[in-house]
């Protein structure tokens, strides 16, 4: 049972690490002027913390999977852990966890290759959607924990899940709000386009009168 307890602990720690990585990623990135003009050292620290949290999360996920495979309390084989929805123990829940791990791995790989991809405009445009898979991996990890965890019904586990969900929602909402203020929203864009069109019409009218 020792491996089982360690596997559960590693799973909860991995969820906290993933939550931290997603929150820091949402805060450290963005296209608003406030983000771009943020002090360089602050941005570097946020990005370093984001990458460190991601690396720790991947290590904890690997430890979580290995301990579950080694433990005899549940029937999870190596193929069952690697191929989604084929595990003998709670196949759906374990499959969601496997998908979450794969998504996190792709996100981590894209983050590691970001510097090398910066020289290609095509790669830069494709990089952000790939890296945004973290926003899909995190709910998968939450669903895995809720469905597969034997501690799901405990009060402390619910507090952990609720706190993690609240943290991610606040971080994403803050980022989207900042970008919305920067863009001014669809109404502001339409007004700007209308002003440009009116200015062009006035210019054409003035040119016609001059000729």
N, C-alpha and C positions, 0 to 999 in steps of 0.2 A: 504493500500500500504506500510505501514511501515514494516510489516513482509516481504514483497517481497523485499524491499531494503536491509533489514538485511540479508535475505537469500542469495542474490547475493553477498553481502560483505563477508559473511562467506564462500561462495564457492570460491571466489578468494583468500581469506586468506588460505583456505585449500590447494589450488593448490600451493601457495607459500611455505606452510609448507611441502607438499609432495616433492616438488622440493628440498628444503633444506635437508630433510631427505635422499632422494636418493643420492644427491651429497655427503653428509657427510658419508653415508654408503659406497659409492664407494671409497672415499679417506681413510677412517679409516680402511678398510679391505683390504685383498689382501695377496698373498702368496710370494711376492718378498722379498729378504733380506732387502731391504730398509724399507719395512713396518714392518717386524718382528723386526728389530733392532732400530726402531724409539723409541725415549725416552718414557719410560713407562707413565710418566705423560701426555705427549702430546697425546698418544693414548687413554688414559683414558678420557681426555677432549673431544677428537673428538667423542668417543663412547657415552659419556654422552650427548653431544650436539645432536648427531644423534638420540638417544632414546628420548630426550626431544622434538625434532622436530616431531618425529613420534607420540608421545602422544598428542601433541597440534594439529597435523593434524587430528587424529581420533576424538578428541573433536570437532573440527570445522566441520568435516564431519557430525557428529551426529547432531550438531546444524543446519547445512545447511538443512539436511533432515527433521528435526522436524519443522523448520520454513516453509518449502515448504508445508508440510502436513497441518499445521495450517492455512496457508494463503489461502484465497478464490480467489485470482487472477488466480490461475491455478488449474486444476482438478487432484490433486495427492492424492490418498488415501493411507492408511497404507499398504494394500496389493499391491497397485501399486508401492509403494516405495520399498517394500521388495522382490517382485517377479519381476525379470528382464523382461523388454519389455511388461509389462501389464499396465503401467500408461496411464491415459487418455490424458495427456499432453506430446507431443513429446516422444512417447513410446520408440523409438530406443535410443534417446539421454539419457533419464532418465535410461533406462536399462543398458547402458554402465557405467553410474555413479554408479548404484547399484553393478555391477560386480567389479568396481574399489574399492568400499568400502569393499566388501567381501574379495578381494585379499589383501588389506591393513590390514584387521583384521587378516587374516591368517599369514601374515608377522609379525605383531606385536606380535601375540601369540607365534610364533616360536622364536622370539627374546626374549620374556620373559622367555621361557622355555630352553633357550640355556644352562644355567648353569646346569640345572638338566639333560640335555641330554648329557653333556660332558663325563659322565662316560661310555657311551655305544658307541663302535666304529661304530656299525651299525647306530645308531641315528645320530652320527656326520656326516657320509657320506650322510645321507638323509637330514640333516638340511640345508645345503647350497642351494640345488635346491629349497627347499620350500621357504627359505628366499629370493631367487632371484625372487620370484613372484612380488616383488616391481618393477622390470623392466617391467613387464607386466601391473601392476596396474597403473603406472604413465601415459603411453600412453592412457589407457582407460579413466583416469581422464581428460586428455587433450582433447580427442575426445568428451567427455561429455560436457566440457565447450564450445568447439567450436560449437557444434551442438545445445546445449540447451540454451546457454547464450544469453540473449537479448542485451548484450553489445558487442557481438562478432565483430560487424562491426565498432566499435569505434577504433580510432587510439591507445589510451592508452591501450586498451585490447590486441590489436595485439602486442604492444611492450611488454606487460607482458607475453603473450604466447611465443613470440620469445625469450625473455630473459630467460624464464624458459627452453625452449628447448635447447638453446645454453649452459646453465649452466650444464644441465644433460649430453649433448653430450661431453662437455669438460671433465667433471669428469670421465665418463666412458672411454673415449679415453685415459686419463692420466693413469688410472688404468691398462687398457689393454696393453698400451705401456710399462709400468713398468714391467708387468709380461712377456711380450714378450722379453724385454731386458734380463730379468733374465733367461728365458728358452733358449734364443738364437735363437728361431724359429726352424722350421722343418729341415732346412739345417744344423744347428749346431748339432741337435740331430743325424742326419744321419752321420755326420762327426765323432761325438763321438763314435757312434756304430761301424763305420769302423775302428777307431783307436783301439778300444777294440778287434775287431775281428783279426786285424793284430797282436796285441800283443799276443793273444791266439795262433795264427798260429806259431809265432816265438817261443813261449814256447814249443809247440808240436814238432816243428822241432828240437829244442835244445835237448829235452828229447829223441827223436828218435836217434840222433847222439850219445848221451851219452851212450845209451844202446847198 
